[in-house]
Each structure stands twice: as structure tokens, then as C-alpha cells.
Amino acid sequence: MSITTDNQFWLDKWKHNKIGFHESEPHNLLTQFWSHLKISNTSKVLVPLCGKSIDMLWLKRSGHEVTGVELSGTAISSFFEENQIEAKIQQRDKNNCYVGGGLTIWEADIFNLPNVELESHEIIYDRAALVAINPRQRHKYVKSLADNMSSGSYMFLIGLEYDKSLLSGPPFSLAKDDIELLYGGSWNIKEIERQTTMVKDQPGFEVLYILEKV
């Protein structure tokens, strides 16, 4: 599929409310292991492909300045409405930018986010973002996002692993070898935790990695 086709796939999911991937509580790996990062509570966190994730509220309550990036305006509007947060829409770099409650969410293709916005954040919180990206676009995703982070930045990455002979994505399986291939050249990678999960009714693992930019 092309990038345009991939984008339309996710826009249709939100339009038709087919969002079984959305969780109503903060992710347990986030709440259990965020303290492993050697950061201050005021560090700026970027959340790519954020949907209407409650994790952003948890991060905000923990003291962080949080910026989300989401393709679907429906998802962003729902986030602010459901959490009773008043947001104003600003125009930035030809994109809508929702600002409210100490949160900022760009309505934008992650590949088109201005580099200056990426460079201002110390942490990327990637929960199911990389696994949503078509594997053919992973290197582009890493180059447009992670390559713009400065030395000493962190990535808190939650991926999925499953038997690819039984399932096809999205979400796409992400093995440790894939992480090494994508980030090994400029990031230190540590696998922190893995837990069993079900992916489309098949067994798999959610795996937490913490990466530090060298």
C-alpha cells in the first residue's frame, strides 16, 4: 500500500469507530516502568500516532509537557471532548494544532511534522505507533522522527511480537532484530519487559524497550 492508502485505512477506522486498539486506562507498562527513565518530571514528551490515548493524560499529570501527533481530527476532537478539556485550534505550518489543558496535539501526518517540533522534545513515547506503520515505511519513520532527537534523548517503545505466519498487520509484528536494524546505529537499546497478550485472537507479546540516543 502507498502512504496515502495507509493513511486512509486509519482515517476510516476512526470515521467508523472501529477502534478496538484504544484502551480506556493508562497502559500498565507505562505506569510500571516510566520511572526507569533518567529524566525530570518536566521533560517534554512526544507521542506519535497518539489517537485519543489516555496515556497522554497520565504523562501530563506526572508533570510532563505533552505533544501528540495524530492524523485523524475525529480522534483528536474525541480526546478533548471525552476528557472535558477545552481546546483551541491554531494553524501551524498549514496543520491544525489543538491546544488545551496543557496538551498540544497536531492534526498531521507524522512524516510532515516540522523538525523544529521534533527537536524540542526529550522523550518519544511510542505505544503501538511503530507497529502501526507499514514495515516498508519504518526506515522513513525512524529517519523523520528519531533521527531528529538529540543525544541523551529517550524512547519508551512498546511493540508487539507474534507469529507472522498466522497473522498479517496492522498491527505489524516487531521483533528485537527489527529494533536493532532500525535503531542500533545511534541508540542504545534495552529490552525491559515482555508480557503475553492477544493479537487478533492469536497469542503474542507486548514488549517494552527503552532506547537512549548516543
C-alpha positions as CSV (number, residue, x, y, z in Angstrom):
1,M,0.0,0.0,0.0
2,S,1.1,3.6,-0.6
3,I,1.3,6.1,2.2
4,T,-1.9,7.7,1.1
5,T,-3.6,4.3,1.2
6,D,-2.2,3.6,4.7
7,N,-3.4,7.0,5.9
8,Q,-6.9,6.3,4.5
9,F,-7.0,3.0,6.3
10,W,-6.6,4.7,9.7
11,L,-8.9,7.6,8.9
12,D,-11.6,5.1,8.0
13,K,-11.0,3.2,11.3
14,W,-11.7,6.4,13.2
15,K,-14.6,7.5,11.0
16,H,-16.4,4.2,11.5
17,N,-15.4,3.9,15.2
18,K,-13.5,0.7,14.6
19,I,-11.0,1.4,17.4
20,G,-10.6,-1.8,19.3
21,F,-7.0,-0.8,19.8
22,H,-8.0,2.1,22.1
23,E,-7.6,1.5,25.8
24,S,-9.7,3.2,28.5
25,E,-6.9,3.1,31.1
26,P,-3.2,4.1,31.0
27,H,-1.0,1.3,29.7
28,N,0.3,-0.8,32.5
29,L,3.8,-0.9,31.1
30,L,3.8,2.9,31.1
31,T,2.7,3.2,34.7
32,Q,5.0,0.5,36.0
33,F,8.2,1.3,34.1
34,W,8.2,5.0,33.2
35,S,10.3,5.7,36.3
36,H,13.2,3.7,34.7
37,L,13.9,6.8,32.5
38,K,16.6,9.1,33.9
39,I,14.5,12.3,33.3
40,S,13.0,15.1,35.2
41,N,9.2,15.3,35.6
42,T,9.2,18.4,33.4
43,S,10.8,16.8,30.3
44,K,8.9,17.2,27.1
45,V,7.3,14.1,25.7
46,L,6.3,13.5,22.1
47,V,3.5,10.9,21.4
48,P,3.4,9.9,17.7
49,L,0.2,8.4,16.3
50,C,-1.5,9.2,19.6
51,G,-5.1,8.6,18.7
52,K,-7.1,9.6,21.8
53,S,-4.8,7.8,24.2
54,I,-5.4,8.3,27.9
55,D,-1.7,7.8,28.3
56,M,-1.3,11.4,27.4
57,L,-3.3,12.5,30.5
58,W,-1.2,10.2,32.7
59,L,2.0,11.8,31.3
60,K,0.6,15.3,31.8
61,R,-0.4,14.5,35.4
62,S,3.1,13.3,36.0
63,G,4.4,16.8,35.2
64,H,5.4,16.5,31.6
65,E,4.7,18.8,28.7
66,V,3.0,16.5,26.2
67,T,2.7,16.9,22.4
68,G,0.7,14.4,20.4
69,V,0.6,13.8,16.6
70,E,-2.5,12.3,15.1
71,L,-3.7,12.0,11.5
72,S,-7.4,11.9,12.4
73,G,-9.2,15.1,13.5
74,T,-12.0,12.8,14.7
75,A,-9.7,11.2,17.2
76,I,-8.3,14.5,18.5
77,S,-11.8,16.1,18.9
78,S,-12.9,13.0,20.8
79,F,-10.0,13.1,23.1
80,F,-10.7,16.6,24.2
81,E,-14.5,16.1,24.4
82,E,-14.4,12.9,26.3
83,N,-11.9,14.3,28.8
84,Q,-13.9,17.6,29.1
85,I,-10.9,19.7,28.1
86,E,-11.5,22.9,26.2
87,A,-9.1,23.2,23.3
88,K,-8.4,25.9,20.8
89,I,-7.4,25.2,17.2
90,Q,-4.4,27.0,15.9
91,Q,-2.9,27.0,12.4
92,R,0.8,26.0,12.4
93,D,2.7,25.1,9.3
94,K,-0.6,24.5,7.4
95,N,-1.8,22.0,10.0
96,N,-4.4,22.2,12.7
97,C,-3.0,22.2,16.2
98,Y,-5.2,21.6,19.1
99,V,-4.1,23.3,22.4
100,G,-5.8,22.9,25.7
101,G,-5.4,21.6,29.3
102,G,-1.6,21.9,28.9
103,L,-1.7,19.5,26.0
104,T,-0.9,20.0,22.3
105,I,-2.0,17.7,19.6
106,W,-1.0,18.2,15.9
107,E,-3.5,17.0,13.3
108,A,-0.8,15.9,10.9
109,D,0.9,13.2,9.0
110,I,3.8,12.2,11.2
111,F,6.1,12.3,8.2
112,N,5.3,16.0,7.7
113,L,5.8,17.3,11.2
114,P,8.3,20.2,11.3
115,N,11.7,19.2,12.5
116,V,11.8,22.1,15.0
117,E,8.8,20.5,16.7
118,L,10.6,17.1,17.0
119,E,13.9,18.6,18.2
120,S,12.2,20.3,21.2
121,H,11.3,17.0,22.9
122,E,13.5,14.9,25.1
123,I,11.4,11.7,25.0
124,I,9.3,9.8,22.5
125,Y,6.5,7.7,23.9
126,D,5.8,5.1,21.2
127,R,2.9,2.9,22.3
128,A,1.8,1.0,19.2
129,A,2.9,3.7,16.8
130,L,5.8,1.8,15.1
131,V,3.7,-1.3,14.9
132,A,1.0,0.7,13.0
133,I,3.5,1.8,10.4
134,N,3.7,-0.3,7.3
135,P,7.1,-2.1,7.5
136,R,8.1,-0.6,4.2
137,Q,7.8,2.9,5.8
138,R,9.7,2.1,9.0
139,H,13.0,3.4,8.0
140,K,11.4,6.7,6.8
141,Y,9.5,6.9,10.1
142,V,12.8,6.5,12.1
143,K,14.6,9.0,9.9
144,S,11.9,11.6,10.1
145,L,11.3,11.2,13.9
146,A,14.1,9.6,15.9
147,D,17.0,11.0,13.8
148,N,16.0,14.5,14.9
149,M,16.3,13.7,18.6
150,S,19.4,15.0,20.4
151,S,22.0,12.9,22.2
152,G,20.7,11.8,25.6
153,S,17.1,11.7,24.4
154,Y,15.0,8.6,25.3
155,M,12.4,6.5,23.6
156,F,9.9,4.4,25.6
157,L,8.7,1.9,23.0
158,I,6.0,-0.7,23.4
159,G,5.9,-3.1,20.5
160,L,4.1,-6.3,19.6
161,E,5.5,-9.7,18.6
162,Y,3.5,-12.5,17.1
163,D,3.8,-15.4,14.6
164,K,3.6,-13.7,11.2
165,S,2.7,-16.9,9.5
166,L,-0.6,-16.8,11.4
167,L,-1.4,-13.1,11.2
168,S,-0.9,-10.1,9.0
169,G,-0.8,-6.5,10.2
170,P,-1.7,-3.9,11.1
171,P,-0.6,-4.0,13.9
172,F,2.7,-5.4,12.4
173,S,4.9,-7.7,14.4
174,L,8.1,-6.0,15.6
175,A,10.9,-8.3,16.7
176,K,14.1,-7.4,18.6
177,D,16.1,-7.8,15.3
178,D,13.8,-5.2,13.7
179,I,14.5,-2.8,16.6
180,E,18.3,-3.4,16.2
181,L,18.1,-2.8,12.5
182,L,16.2,0.4,12.8
183,Y,17.9,2.0,15.9
184,G,21.1,0.1,16.6
185,G,23.3,2.5,14.8
186,S,22.6,5.5,17.0
187,W,20.6,4.3,20.0
188,N,21.4,2.1,23.0
189,I,18.6,-0.5,23.2
190,K,17.4,-2.3,26.3
191,E,14.5,-4.8,26.5
192,I,12.8,-4.1,29.8
193,E,9.7,-6.3,30.0
194,R,7.6,-8.6,27.9
195,Q,4.1,-9.8,28.7
196,T,1.7,-12.1,27.0
197,T,-1.2,-10.6,25.0
198,M,-3.7,-11.5,22.4
199,V,-3.4,-10.0,18.9
200,K,-6.5,-10.6,16.7
201,D,-7.3,-13.7,18.8
202,Q,-3.8,-15.1,18.4
203,P,-1.2,-15.3,21.2
204,G,1.6,-12.8,21.2
205,F,3.7,-10.5,23.3
206,E,3.8,-6.8,24.2
207,V,7.5,-5.9,24.6
208,L,8.8,-2.8,26.3
209,Y,12.1,-1.3,25.1
210,I,13.9,1.8,26.4
211,L,16.3,3.4,24.0
212,E,18.8,6.2,24.6
213,K,20.2,8.3,21.8
214,V,24.0,8.3,21.8
